[in-house]
């Protein structure tokens, strides 16, 4: 297949066609084989298909059954949260529909927040009054509302 490049010379667009060097063409089958080899996952990394084979096409939480047409809505949840812990027996996995999977992770975040783990990471915000020009605060009305809300919160 010829390679085509475009250049500009004197305000005109030129098309330059270059023929491939002799012996540099490879059979199409070889190129396709190489592309497929690059896309294949290493052994042990395709835990989703193994989990679906072990646990079936059923959500472990809500019990919804899936078929081949909608199986992409079924996800694999790692019970311990470690995505690298993929035992061959599937003991760290449970198949969850996308809705139950989102619910499970939302509950974890909410649990951390209610347990106070989020409070330790929370940063205090400090507001300073800076004046510009004729004494008007830079933050304006929004800054005043934020300061009032923080004052009410700390009472």
Phi, psi and omega per residue, in radians:
X1 nan 2.377 -3.113
X2 -1.371 2.548 3.120
X3 -1.726 2.326 -3.086
X4 -2.080 2.262 3.064
X5 -2.176 2.803 -3.120
X6 -2.148 2.401 3.109
X7 -2.360 2.917 -3.136
X8 -2.065 2.246 3.125
X9 -2.413 2.032 3.113
X10 1.089 0.551 3.114
X11 1.474 -0.027 3.122
X12 -1.865 2.588 3.081
X13 -1.572 2.252 -3.136
X14 -1.953 2.410 3.037
X15 -1.802 2.133 -3.141
X16 -1.923 2.095 -3.117
X17 -1.832 2.152 3.122
X18 -1.989 2.291 3.102
X19 -1.491 2.538 3.133
X20 -1.153 2.640 3.112
X21 -1.142 2.643 -3.112
X22 -1.097 2.354 3.095
X23 1.423 0.036 -3.092
X24 -1.628 -0.111 3.131
X25 -1.439 2.424 3.117
X26 -1.977 2.672 3.098
X27 -1.106 2.546 -3.124
X28 -1.039 -0.660 -3.138
X29 -1.061 -0.655 -3.140
X30 -1.179 -0.708 3.121
X31 -1.127 -0.761 3.133
X32 -1.115 -0.733 3.115
X33 -1.052 -0.739 3.111
X34 -1.104 -0.754 -3.134
X35 -1.112 -0.701 3.118
X36 -1.167 -0.672 3.139
X37 -1.120 -0.645 3.129
X38 -1.189 -0.629 -3.084
X39 -1.377 -0.327 -3.104
X40 -1.224 2.453 -3.142
X41 -1.442 2.594 3.077
X42 -1.109 2.732 3.139
X43 -1.003 2.438 3.121
X44 1.571 -0.164 -3.116
X45 -1.605 -0.297 -3.136
X46 -1.631 1.065 -3.088
X47 -1.231 -0.392 -3.117
X48 -1.083 -0.855 -3.127
X49 -1.131 -0.645 3.105
X50 -1.152 -0.707 3.131
X51 -1.139 -0.723 3.119
X52 -1.119 -0.626 3.123
X53 -1.230 -0.659 -3.104
X54 -1.315 -0.883 -3.001
X55 -1.654 -0.206 3.128
X56 1.499 3.053 -3.098
X57 -1.619 0.987 -3.105
X58 -2.357 2.369 3.063
X59 -1.244 2.235 -3.106
X60 -1.238 -0.323 -3.104
X61 -1.663 -0.957 -3.059
X62 -1.704 -0.212 3.086
X63 1.410 0.152 3.134
X64 -1.169 2.377 3.139
X65 -1.680 2.506 -3.118
X66 -2.088 2.688 3.096
X67 -2.046 -3.074 3.132
X68 -1.093 -0.510 -3.094
X69 -1.262 -0.559 -3.086
X70 -2.131 0.396 -3.100
X71 -1.179 -0.297 3.103
X72 -1.191 -0.270 3.089
X73 -1.420 -0.077 3.129
X74 -1.760 2.158 -3.094
X75 -2.010 2.914 3.111
X76 -1.862 2.129 3.115
X77 -1.783 2.253 3.061
X78 -1.494 2.085 -3.050
X79 -1.080 -0.676 -3.121
X80 -1.585 -0.003 3.112
X81 1.428 -0.037 -3.119
X82 -1.706 1.924 -3.092
X83 -1.297 -0.156 3.098
X84 -1.644 -0.168 3.120
X85 -1.566 1.615 -3.080
X86 -2.176 1.330 -3.139
X87 -1.162 2.560 -3.091
X88 -1.102 -0.410 -3.129
X89 -1.455 -0.101 3.091
X90 1.333 0.345 -3.074
X91 -1.245 -0.295 3.134
X92 -1.702 0.043 -3.076
X93 -1.975 2.661 2.877
X94 -2.537 2.403 3.134
X95 -1.436 2.162 3.131
X96 -2.240 2.495 3.026
X97 -1.196 2.838 -3.062
X98 -1.034 -0.554 -3.123
X99 -1.240 -0.793 3.126
X100 -1.218 -0.578 3.117
X101 -1.143 -0.779 3.089
X102 -1.098 -0.709 3.116
X103 -1.075 -0.736 -3.127
X104 -1.094 -0.775 -3.134
X105 -1.266 -0.558 3.076
X106 -1.147 -0.688 3.111
X107 -1.122 -0.629 3.116
X108 -1.118 -0.769 3.139
X109 -1.133 -0.766 3.128
X110 -1.124 -0.694 3.108
X111 -1.093 -0.726 3.083
X112 -1.082 -0.723 -3.124
X113 -1.137 -0.819 -3.107
X114 -1.212 -0.471 3.119
X115 -1.371 -0.168 3.111
X116 1.691 -0.005 3.137
X117 -1.154 -0.585 -3.140
X118 -1.278 -0.518 -3.133
X119 -1.149 -0.560 3.129
X120 -1.192 -0.533 -3.123
X121 -1.537 -0.216 -3.067
X122 -1.210 2.361 -3.133
X123 -1.799 2.481 3.077
X124 -1.365 2.418 3.092
X125 -1.784 2.322 -3.140
X126 -1.922 2.244 3.121
X127 -1.904 2.273 3.102
X128 -2.032 2.515 3.048
X129 -1.488 2.066 3.031
X130 -2.029 2.396 -3.132
X131 -1.873 2.507 3.074
X132 -2.134 2.344 3.040
X133 1.129 -2.096 -2.987
X134 -1.553 0.716 3.022
X135 1.475 0.145 3.116
X136 -1.442 2.338 -3.138
X137 -1.131 2.460 -3.098
X138 -1.143 -0.623 -3.087
X139 -1.304 -0.465 3.109
X140 1.220 -2.601 -3.058
X141 -1.166 -0.600 3.133
X142 -1.117 -0.737 3.118
X143 -1.079 -0.697 3.119
X144 -1.136 -0.719 3.122
X145 -1.135 -0.694 3.113
X146 -1.135 -0.755 3.115
X147 -1.094 -0.687 3.132
X148 -1.154 -0.705 3.129
X149 -1.142 -0.721 3.098
X150 -1.137 -0.674 3.116
X151 -1.111 -0.737 3.109
X152 -1.141 -0.659 -3.109
X153 -1.145 -0.634 -3.074
X154 -1.521 0.023 3.106
X155 -1.345 nan nan
